[in-house]
Amino acid sequence: MTPVSSPDYTTNASRSPFQTRWTVDAVAALFELPFNDLIYRAQQTHRQHFDANAVQLSTLLSVKTGGCSEDCGYCPQSARHEAGMPSEDLLPVEDVVAAARKAKENGASRFCMGAAWRGPKDRDIDNLLPIIEAVKDLGLETCCTLGMLKDGQAERLKEAGLDYYNHNLDTAPEFYGRVISTHTQQDRLNTLERVREAGIHVCCGGIVGMGESRRQRAGLIAQLANLEPYPESVPINNLVAVEGTPLANAEVLDPFEFVRTVACARITMPKALVRLSAGRQQMSESVQALCFLAGANSIFYGDKLLTTGNPEAEQDRALMRKLGITPL
């Protein structure tokens, strides 16, 4: 059997000697591999670092919904779009804790809390700290996605017990302005730097199926892989086209292209948890199984993903039983 050849890559002497710098050309070459060769390589990489039959389970709760001032073209929570999403205040501590306790009972090991803000004000952080502390006290890993952070805020979240902060790059740098105009991708990178400096793990991925090209998908993966270090968790979202948003009529991405994206994420970020996130409800069980074969080893688990549907917990457990997968 002829081994699968590795694409060319360049290394940068200023980087860690253990981290490869991936060029866009190198990631694009991965995308172009025959499907079986790509999956084979991704599975080999996966087995070097993880149990091939274990998946980490996270549950995501929207703790503050709607009314966001940003114009992200995919998001029904933007106040600029006519998606019919009501604006709601931050949930009380007891409501969040009840949801977190249920998530833990259903097998989740990480509880993620999302708030629709451009970025939290200091008084918002004040209100979030007891929520994070209470969820942490349940024995769950804690994660928040709150938008862009200012100086000092990440440190306060860390002190309250926050383990992960989610802030996606969304798409390739050259495509970003076609999706979002109210802030830049550099603004997001600045928040990620603050998170790292505070000692919080980074959860950072992107969204595919927004009209980007394959090369732009490769550009997103290369950018994520070249973060130093690359994220501990990498959510790969498949666009959920919501009526009333600018991307409501986006062309549906071919499922095999989505699986290729997962495989490329696994190869380029071998020790990361690669998560199937938004869009999983629209995927057949067969496509999800291919994603696991391609190296996905984390899912959002439950009946809702922020404001869009997600496979219900029992449905997920049934699929995991069919595939012989156990919680990580």
Secondary structure by P-SEA (a helix, b strand, c coil): cccccccbbbbbcccccccccccaaaaaaaaaccaaaaaaaaaaaaaacccccbbbbbbbbcccccccccccccccccccccccbbbbccccaaaaaaaaaaaaaacccbbbbbbbcccccaaaaaaaaaaaaaaaaacbbbbbbccccccaaaaaaaaacccbbbbbccccccccccccccccaaaaaaaaaaaaaacccccccccccccccaaaaaaaaaaaaaccccccbbbbbcccccccccccccccccaaaaaaaaaaaaaaccccccccccccccccaaaaaaaaaaccccccccccccccccccaaaaaaaaaaaccccc
